[in-house]
Amino acid sequence: MTPIKITLRAALIAALIVLAAPAFAGEREVAFLQSLAGQYRGSGEIRGEDGGPVNCRLTFRPSGQKLNYTGRCSGGGGSQSFSGSIRYDDETGRWLSSSRGRTVAGRKNGSSLSFTVSGNDSRGKITSTMTISPNSAKVSFEATTRRGARTSGTIPFRRV
C-alpha cells in the first residue's frame, strides 16, 4: 500500500473520530442528538497522488444520551469503515466525539455540530473536519506526507 493510500485511510478515520464515556446530557442536548439520527450518503473527489472519486455512507443511531455512528467510504485509493459516538458532557459543557479511544471536543453553531482533528504521526500531518446537521453532513480533510505529497478532499453528505 502506498504512503498516500495509508495517509488517505488515516485522514478518513481522523475525519470521523468521536468518545464513549458516561454522559449526562440534558433534554435539549439529547433531543438535538436525536434530530441528527438517520442515514446520510455522500460523494466527492479526493485530490492527490492516489485520488479519485469517493462514495460514503453514514448512519447515526440514538443510544440513550449519545448518538452512535457507523460508516464506510470507498474510492480514492481504498475503502475504510469507521464507528464511534457523539455525546454532550454537562460537566464540561462540551460536545464530545469518540472513536478508537480518542476524544475530540466539538462546537455547536445553530443546528450544526463540528469536530476538527489535527495531528502529526509517522506518515505526516493530517487535519480534518466533520460537520453534521439534521439534513446534511460534510467531511473535509488535508494530509501531507513526510515527503511533501498532499492529499485533500471534501465529501458533502445529504440525509436520505
C-alpha positions as CSV (number, residue, x, y, z in Angstrom):
1,M,0.0,0.0,0.0
2,T,1.4,3.4,-1.0
3,P,2.0,6.1,1.6
4,I,-0.8,8.2,0.0
5,K,-3.3,5.3,0.4
6,I,-2.2,4.9,4.1
7,T,-2.5,8.7,4.6
8,L,-5.9,8.7,2.9
9,R,-7.2,6.0,5.2
10,A,-5.8,7.8,8.2
11,A,-7.4,11.0,7.1
12,L,-10.8,9.4,6.7
13,I,-10.5,7.8,10.2
14,A,-9.4,11.1,11.7
15,A,-12.2,12.9,10.0
16,L,-14.7,10.7,11.8
17,I,-13.2,10.4,15.3
18,V,-15.6,10.6,18.3
19,L,-16.0,9.4,22.5
20,A,-17.9,6.7,24.5
21,A,-17.8,7.7,28.2
22,P,-20.7,8.2,30.6
23,A,-22.9,11.1,29.6
24,F,-25.5,13.1,31.5
25,A,-26.9,15.4,28.9
26,G,-30.0,17.5,29.4
27,E,-33.2,17.0,27.5
28,R,-32.4,19.7,24.9
29,E,-29.0,18.2,24.1
30,V,-30.4,14.7,23.8
31,A,-33.3,16.0,21.6
32,F,-30.7,17.7,19.4
33,L,-28.6,14.5,19.0
34,Q,-31.8,12.5,18.2
35,S,-32.6,15.1,15.4
36,L,-29.3,14.0,13.7
37,A,-30.2,10.3,13.7
38,G,-30.7,8.8,10.2
39,Q,-28.8,7.8,7.1
40,Y,-26.6,10.1,5.1
41,R,-24.9,9.5,1.7
42,G,-22.1,11.5,0.2
43,S,-19.7,11.6,-2.7
44,G,-16.7,13.7,-3.5
45,E,-13.4,13.9,-5.2
46,I,-10.1,13.1,-3.5
47,R,-7.2,15.2,-4.9
48,G,-3.7,14.0,-4.8
49,E,-1.5,11.1,-5.9
50,D,-4.0,8.3,-5.3
51,G,-7.0,10.5,-5.6
52,G,-10.3,10.0,-7.4
53,P,-14.0,9.7,-6.7
54,V,-15.1,8.6,-3.3
55,N,-18.6,7.5,-2.1
56,C,-19.5,7.3,1.6
57,R,-22.4,6.4,3.8
58,L,-23.0,7.3,7.4
59,T,-25.7,6.0,9.8
60,F,-26.4,7.8,13.1
61,R,-28.5,5.9,15.7
62,P,-29.6,7.2,19.2
63,S,-28.4,5.2,22.1
64,G,-29.6,6.6,25.4
65,Q,-28.0,10.0,25.8
66,K,-25.5,9.6,23.0
67,L,-25.6,9.1,19.2
68,N,-23.7,6.1,17.8
69,Y,-22.5,6.2,14.2
70,T,-21.1,3.7,11.6
71,G,-19.9,4.5,8.2
72,R,-17.9,3.4,5.2
73,C,-16.1,5.3,2.4
74,S,-14.9,3.6,-0.9
75,G,-12.7,5.0,-3.6
76,G,-9.8,7.4,-3.6
77,G,-7.3,4.5,-3.4
78,G,-9.1,2.2,-0.9
79,S,-12.0,1.8,1.4
80,Q,-12.4,2.5,5.1
81,S,-15.1,1.6,7.7
82,F,-15.5,3.6,10.9
83,S,-17.6,3.8,14.0
84,G,-17.9,5.9,17.2
85,S,-20.3,8.0,19.2
86,I,-21.2,11.6,19.9
87,R,-22.4,13.0,23.3
88,Y,-22.8,16.1,25.3
89,D,-20.9,16.4,28.6
90,D,-22.9,18.5,31.0
91,E,-19.9,18.7,33.4
92,T,-17.7,20.4,30.9
93,G,-20.4,21.9,28.7
94,R,-18.8,20.4,25.6
95,W,-19.9,18.2,22.7
96,L,-17.6,15.2,22.6
97,S,-16.9,12.6,19.9
98,S,-15.0,9.4,20.3
99,S,-13.6,6.6,18.2
100,R,-10.8,4.2,18.7
101,G,-10.1,5.5,22.2
102,R,-9.6,9.1,21.1
103,T,-11.8,12.0,22.3
104,V,-12.4,15.2,20.3
105,A,-14.3,18.2,21.5
106,G,-16.7,19.8,19.0
107,R,-18.6,23.1,18.6
108,K,-22.3,23.6,18.1
109,N,-23.3,26.5,15.9
110,G,-27.0,26.8,15.4
111,S,-28.2,23.4,14.2
112,S,-24.7,22.1,13.2
113,L,-22.0,20.3,15.2
114,S,-18.4,20.4,14.0
115,F,-15.4,18.3,15.1
116,T,-11.9,19.1,13.9
117,V,-8.9,16.7,14.3
118,S,-5.3,17.8,13.6
119,G,-2.1,15.9,14.2
120,N,1.2,14.5,13.1
121,D,2.2,10.9,13.0
122,S,4.9,8.8,11.2
123,R,3.1,9.4,7.9
124,G,2.8,13.2,8.1
125,K,0.3,15.8,9.1
126,I,-3.5,15.3,8.9
127,T,-6.2,17.8,9.5
128,S,-9.9,17.0,9.1
129,T,-13.3,18.4,10.0
130,M,-16.7,16.7,10.2
131,T,-19.8,18.9,10.4
132,I,-23.3,17.4,10.8
133,S,-26.7,18.9,10.9
134,P,-30.2,17.3,10.7
135,N,-30.2,17.3,6.9
136,S,-26.6,17.2,5.8
137,A,-23.0,16.5,6.8
138,K,-19.6,17.3,5.4
139,V,-16.1,15.9,5.8
140,S,-13.1,17.9,4.7
141,F,-9.5,16.8,5.1
142,E,-6.0,17.6,4.1
143,A,-3.0,15.3,4.6
144,T,0.7,16.0,3.8
145,T,3.1,13.1,3.9
146,R,6.6,13.4,5.3
147,R,7.9,13.6,1.7
148,G,5.6,16.5,0.9
149,A,2.9,14.8,-1.1
150,R,-0.6,16.3,-0.5
151,T,-4.0,14.7,-0.5
152,S,-7.2,16.6,0.2
153,G,-10.9,16.4,-0.3
154,T,-14.4,17.4,0.7
155,I,-17.3,15.0,0.9
156,P,-20.7,16.6,1.2
157,F,-23.5,14.3,2.5
158,R,-27.2,14.6,2.4
159,R,-29.8,12.8,4.6
160,V,-31.6,10.0,2.8
